Amino acid sequence: KGMWQVTDPVGPDNAAALRRLSRRAALVVAAWGGFPLHEHAATTADWLLSLPKTRCLGLTKSGAPKHPLYLAKSTQLTRPVRLDSLTEMAKPAPSGPAKSLR
């Protein structure tokens, strides 16, 4: 609940850590499921999904990466192919636009 009441639930330290770790990783797996994202979290999600080394276990109807809890063990990783942006579907932040991680 509190996440919806702050301007940036991702935070500058977390964003910097994600950038640093994603540069070092051989593979990034996106798997947060279909719950609505805060505007800033959606910006981070869009960035993660745009990385060439990002894979997921499929996409939900809303276009979010599926969470493994609801999938068979045999589900294979695939490249996330999105036609729209999670940022466009996100709940707006209390104040200020989302910042890009690029």
PEGIUR-V522040 format. One record per helix or strand of 3 or more residues. SS is the DSSP state (helix for helix, strand for strand). FROM is the first residue (numbers start at 1). LEN is the number of residues. If there is no record, write none. Layout:
((SS FROM LEN) (SS FROM LEN))
//
This chain:
((helix 2 4) (helix 12 13) (strand 28 3) (helix 39 12) (strand 54 3) (helix 68 3) (helix 86 4))
//
